[in-house]
Amino acid sequence: LKSNPSNNEEKEAQAQLTKSDELQRLHSQALSAYQKEDYEAAISLLDEILAVCVWDAELRELRAECYIKEGEPSKAISDLKAAAKLKNDNTEAFYKISKIYYQLGDHELSLSEVRECLKLDQDHKQCFSLYKQVKKLNKQIESAEEFIREGRYEDAISKYESVMKTEPEVPVYATRAKERICHCLSKNQQPVEAIKVCTEVLQLEPTNVNALKDRAEAYLLEDLYEE
């Protein structure tokens, strides 16, 4: 404005200044909503700001936190991935992405993201601790699946029982493990045990197609055709 106060540029500059004040006001409101735990309102306000301030990593991280609190992890991942690219050495974003994938039961993607964190800082305590846990679980699941491919169902069952011991806190891993144990029991001609385990899975996930198919196979072995 001071260097070249032509009429056209003055209007544009004044409009930008007004917009800037408006965005700062929205930012204050968003922080206030976040502190009051009104995450829905905070997301709505941050949407408005980020429509203009597209490259703001910290605002994206804040919106990701709100999405996590609102139970929308996939939207949180999207914001955190952007924040990881926008801010150099953003180990925190990679850690959070890895943690979300892990909680969702996607151990392979979790392992991939936590490795990105350790590439940036190999001494990152949280990332290293998570890496050890995910790597151990990932190895057990891969080993169990290899046993299934080889028809070594007893070994696979034992390995999936280890999975449940390795991760007792995140329910999705126990459910997946039981689903695969149900499959192994059915394939291993142990229909009574298979029906029991498959039923446990189906109580948690009534539309689990794999458990339904494996229980059907077990019912056939028991001549329970109606079931």
Phi, psi and omega in degrees: 000317184286324185283330185209076188279055176285156187302316183297311181293327179297317179299314181298314181296318180296321179297318180294320179297319179297316179297318180299315178299318180298317181294322177295322178295316178298322180298315178299318179295320180296316178297319179297316179297319180298315180295329178276002180066025173265076190291329179297315178294319180299317179298315181300317179291318180294328175303315181297315183293315184290342174296333179260310183267068188298328189262018182273105184295319184293322177294323178294321178295322178295317179295324177299317178301318179296317178299320179299314181296330181273002179074035177238070187297326182294324177291324178297318179300317181301314179293320181293324177296320177296317181296325180295327179279326186283334184243128181297144175052043183275072182298325183298319180295315179297321178298314182295319179299313180300317181297317180296312179303320181296315179296330180280351179094007179263079187294330182290314178293325177300316180297318180299316183288321181291332175295324178297322178297315183288337174296324181281325181208099185290348179258011180295112189298311183296316181294320181293320179296315179294319180302314180300317181294312183292320181298317180298313181296315181301317181296318180296317181294316178300318180296317179298318180294326177296317177300319180297316180299327181274357182076018179265074191291324179298317180295320179296318178299314180300319181292320179289333173293326176293323178303315181295329177284323180295320181231083179275348188271332184256106190303329185301327182288322177295318180296314179298318181298316180295323178300318181285327176296318177302318179297314182296317180296320179296314180293332184270016177059041176240069191297320183298312179295320181299314181301318181298310184290318179300320180296321177301316179296316184288340172290327178276321183227085185301338182254021179289105187298318182298316181293323178296316180295315183292324178291323177300316178300318180294319177300321179298319179297332179267006182061028178264074191291322179300314180298000000 
